[in-house]
Amino acid sequence: MIINNTDIAVTAVKPSGFPTDGLPEVAFVGKSNVGKSSLINAMLGRKRLARTSRQPGKTRTINFFHVEHKLYFADLPGYGYARVSKSESEKWGEMVEGYLKNRPQLRRIFLLLDIRHEPGSNDKMLYEWFLHYNLPFTIIATKSDKISRGAVQKHLATIRRALGAPESPIPFSSQTRQNRDELWELILDNCGINVL
């Protein structure tokens, strides 16, 4: 998949700032430093479109990336960063929950988890929240290049068991672009787009 036209279209903290053209959207959510920006950059074939940072909790807004004038990637702020104040954390909850629950253009949510670690309490809570509200989502296990190939299935099974999920997550590496094409197929299918 070659992406030629993509840019950051909107940075917003409330619905009045969200895109208004009605194009389908897919959202990426996960704890701070799980690799959301790296995944988005890898999916879009860009190096620094989504800002990556060594400092967790850097993204505090919802960033919408316009892709080929046909859909948006929504990069949601990371959760669970200890240095974020309680009020900041509550603001995150209101902004993100409001977007995920009330956005008619949202076609699929990608919940990103680090393949090297068991899901934390925030990950489990979000997983249960998606189920409760019957939201369409897929679990992505990021940083699959950080463990040996032989250990991937074991780590995926650990995540699946910890969440009580019926299926294993999709392993992804922003370095090797493992499963990038499969993710694109899923995104286009969910957005009702034949080809970009």
C-alpha positions, 0 to 999 in steps of 0.5 A, a space after each residue: 500500500 503506497 500512500 501519497 497524500 496524507 497530512 495532519 488535518 485537525 488537532 482537537 480537544 472537543 467535538 466542535 473541533 472535529 472534522 466535519 466532512 463526514 469521512 470515515 475514521 479509525 481510532 488508535 488508542 493505548 497507554 502512553 509509549 505503546 507505539 501509537 505514533 510509530 504505528 501510524 507513521 508506519 501505516 502511512 509510510 511517513 517518518 515523522 507525521 505523527 510525533 513520537 516522543 521518549 517522554 510518555 503522555 506527550 499527546 494531549 489532543 486528538 490528532 486527525 490525519 487525513 489519508 488520501 482524502 478518503 478517511 481519517 486516522 484519529 490518534 488518541 492521547 495515551 492513558 495511564 501515565 503516572 505523572 499526569 495529574 488526576 484532573 488531567 486524567 479525568 479530562 482525558 477520560 471525558 474527551 476520549 470516551 466522548 469521542 469513542 461513544 458519540 462519533 458516528 464517523 468512527 468505523 473501528 478502534 484499534 487498541 494497542 498493547 505492548 506485546 512484551 507485557 501483560 495488559 495492565 488494569 487500564 488496558 483491561 478496563 478499556 477492553 471491557 468498556 469497548 465490550 460494554 458499549 458494543 464498539 467495533 475494535 481490534 487488538 494490536 500487539 505492538 513492538 513484535 520485533 522486540 521479542 524473538 519470533 518463536 516467542 510471539 505466539 506465547 506472548 499473544 496467548 498471554 495477552 488473550 488470556 489476560 483479557 479473556 479475549 476470544 481471539 489473539 491480537 494482531 502482532 505489529 512492528 513499526 520497524 519491520 512493518 509486519 502485518 501492515 497490509 493486513 491492517 490496511 485490508 481491515 481498515 478499508 473493509 471497515 470504512 467501505 473503501 475499495 482502494 485508496 
